[in-house]
Amino acid sequence: MKKIVLLRHGESAWNKENRFTGWTDVDLTEKGIEEANKAGVLLKENGFEFDKAYTSYLKRAVKTLNCVLDKLDQDWIPVEKTWRLNEKHYGDLQGLNKAETAAKYGDEQVLVWRRSYDVAPHALAEDDRRNPCFDPRYREVPNRELPRTESLKETIERIMPYWECIIFPNLMTADQLLIVAHGNSLRAIIKHLKHISDEEIVKLNLPTAVPYVFEFDDDLNLVNDYLLGDPEEIRKLMEAVANQGKKK
Ligand SMILES: O=C(O)[C@H](O)COP(=O)(O)O
């Protein structure tokens, strides 16, 4: 059975402070490092051996991947980083506290910004210093492709060329691939893999550092998928992520 494991990074400083993060490059907290190490141990205990790994240009994902590979004693495997696996760009919400934003605009509006398929938050102004076009790490990306905000739909559109041309074809020769990315960039991939409808995808909340395993037959048809860990604990973690966007 061929496998792709999707892993959201461990807790970041802005997860802890409950702030919209998007393309802001914040670090892992101590707890986030622990979560990442725990995910690595869990993958090892379950016998995973990856052929290759993919991650974003954001340090919370890169550092999570490094912790996982360390625990697997697989630091040596090829790793490819791409801006296309970055988090959904959260536009001018970036930096704002999610519960305070819900208190100001209402839980419903925040749910639309966080989880809807095709509604994006307001864009950053073009001259905002946080516009990715000012960040040297994106200099190889044509300006017209760099977002100043994104809906999930737009996130899917920028991930899919990389998924279709690079990651998925690799599964023809590789047996196990690991992708360490972000809550919404992974929701984009999961929506595609499981053909989740635009309405249903609103309900999917990914907890930090819980491995999500996708199994494929030799013809690369998806045959099974499951989260690794205690189902009740995972259910509570998912619920807590959903509640981050509600007023206190
Ligand atoms: O960018 C963020 O704020 C997080 O990575 C995901 O946040 P969300 O769960 O509010 O979409």
The ligand as a Gaussian input file, in Angstrom:
#p B3LYP/6-31G(d) Opt

LIG

0 1
 O       -3.078000      30.981000       9.583000
 C       -3.607000      30.656000      10.654000
 O       -4.111000      31.477000      11.453000
 C       -3.612000      29.190000      11.027000
 O       -2.600000      28.536000      10.368000
 C       -4.891000      28.512000      10.685000
 O       -5.904000      29.244000      11.161000
 P       -7.443000      28.872000      11.037000
 O       -7.640000      27.587000      11.808000
 O       -8.110000      30.039000      11.698000
 O       -7.772000      28.757000       9.597000

